[in-house]
Amino acid sequence: MAEEEAVEGEEVAPKKKSGGLIVGLVLALVGGGGGFAYTSGMLSSGGGSDLELIGDDMAFVPVEPMTVSIGDVSNRRFLRFRAELEVDPVKKSDVEKVMPRVVDVLNTYLQSLSMADVEDPSSLLTLRAQMRRRVELVVGGGVHDLLVMEFVVN
């Protein structure tokens, strides 16, 4: 009588297999951690630096430096502004062709600002977004970013 029979009313409990669950959990954690490390740049797909990868799919077009007056006649101040546009490499020559329009739209926008618009340090993010949107309208797309290189009020 090596085998035991179930008594009426009692259920035979199945044996639990916790080893498979633990292995699955460990593999999921390792895979998730590895994926995070790879996508965040901790691991590199090649021997080169990340800057090499960035340089292949973008180009920079400098915007002519400009100085514009800000404020009313009694409190006239000057803003020195310089920027670069981050664009698709295939659009670089197109952006350079319309650069006079880009300078015009930025100059017009910057001259419309008041001192209150530029005095708050956090306003630069809003101003940058506004300028980028205007540049995209002139260029017609392909502009990834507007990089502010100089923004000084005298």
C-alpha positions in Angstrom: 0.0 0.0 0.0 2.5 2.5 -1.1 -0.2 4.5 -2.8 -2.5 6.4 -0.7 -6.1 6.9 -1.8 -7.9 10.1 -1.3 -10.5 9.9 1.3 -14.0 11.1 0.3 -14.4 14.8 0.6 -10.7 15.5 0.5 -8.9 16.9 -2.5 -5.4 15.9 -3.5 -3.4 19.1 -3.7 -1.2 19.4 -6.8 2.5 19.9 -6.3 3.6 23.4 -6.8 6.4 24.2 -9.2 7.9 27.5 -8.0 11.3 27.0 -9.8 9.9 28.0 -13.2 8.3 31.1 -11.8 11.6 32.2 -10.2 13.6 31.6 -13.3 11.0 33.5 -15.4 11.1 36.4 -13.0 14.9 36.6 -13.0 15.1 36.5 -16.8 12.5 39.2 -17.1 14.4 41.4 -14.7 17.7 40.9 -16.4 16.2 41.5 -19.8 14.4 44.6 -18.7 17.6 46.0 -17.1 19.7 45.2 -20.2 17.1 46.9 -22.4 17.1 49.9 -20.2 20.9 50.1 -20.2 21.1 49.8 -23.9 18.5 52.4 -24.7 19.8 54.9 -22.1 23.3 54.7 -23.6 25.0 52.8 -20.9 25.8 50.1 -23.4 27.0 50.9 -26.8 26.1 49.1 -30.0 29.6 49.6 -31.4 33.0 50.7 -30.4 32.5 54.3 -31.3 31.2 57.1 -29.2 27.5 58.3 -29.2 28.6 61.6 -30.7 29.6 59.8 -33.9 26.1 58.4 -34.2 24.5 61.8 -33.6 26.6 63.6 -36.2 25.5 61.3 -39.1 21.8 62.2 -39.0 21.8 65.9 -38.4 23.4 69.1 -39.6 23.7 72.5 -38.0 23.0 75.8 -39.8 24.1 79.0 -38.1 21.7 81.9 -37.9 23.2 85.3 -38.4 23.9 87.0 -35.1 21.5 89.9 -34.5 21.1 92.8 -32.1 17.5 94.1 -31.5 16.1 96.9 -29.4 13.7 95.9 -26.7 11.5 98.1 -24.5 9.9 101.5 -24.9 11.7 104.6 -25.9 12.4 105.8 -22.4 13.9 102.4 -21.3 15.6 101.1 -24.5 17.7 98.0 -24.0 19.4 95.8 -26.5 19.3 92.0 -27.0 22.2 90.2 -28.6 21.0 86.9 -30.1 22.8 84.1 -31.9 21.4 80.6 -32.7 22.0 77.5 -34.8 19.3 75.3 -36.4 19.5 71.6 -36.1 18.2 70.2 -39.4 18.1 67.0 -41.5 21.3 66.8 -43.5 19.2 66.6 -46.8 17.4 69.8 -45.8 20.6 71.8 -45.0 20.9 73.5 -48.4 17.2 74.3 -48.5 17.4 75.9 -45.0 20.5 77.9 -46.1 18.6 79.2 -49.2 15.8 80.6 -47.1 18.0 82.0 -44.3 17.1 85.6 -45.1 13.5 84.7 -44.3 14.5 82.9 -41.1 16.5 86.0 -39.9 13.5 88.2 -40.8 11.0 86.2 -38.9 13.3 85.9 -35.8 14.2 89.6 -36.0 10.5 90.6 -36.2 9.6 88.3 -33.3 12.5 89.4 -31.0 11.7 93.1 -31.6 8.1 92.5 -30.5 9.2 91.4 -27.1 9.0 93.5 -24.0 11.5 93.6 -21.1 9.1 91.5 -19.0 9.3 88.8 -21.7 13.0 88.5 -21.4 13.8 89.3 -17.7 12.4 86.0 -16.3 15.1 83.3 -16.7 12.5 80.6 -17.3 11.0 82.6 -20.2 13.8 81.5 -22.5 12.2 78.1 -22.9 9.0 79.7 -24.1 10.8 82.1 -26.4 12.8 79.3 -27.9 9.7 77.3 -28.6 8.0 80.3 -30.2 11.1 81.0 -32.4 11.4 77.4 -33.4 7.8 77.2 -34.5 8.2 80.4 -36.6 11.3 78.9 -38.3 9.5 75.7 -39.1 6.7 77.7 -40.8 9.3 79.5 -42.9 11.5 76.4 -43.7 8.6 74.0 -44.2 9.8 71.2 -41.9 13.0 69.3 -41.2 14.1 71.6 -38.3 14.7 69.4 -35.2 15.7 72.2 -32.9 16.7 75.8 -32.4 19.8 76.0 -30.3 20.3 79.3 -28.5 24.0 80.1 -28.5 23.8 83.7 -27.2 20.9 85.6 -25.5 22.2 88.7 -23.7 20.3 91.8 -22.7 22.4 95.0 -22.3 
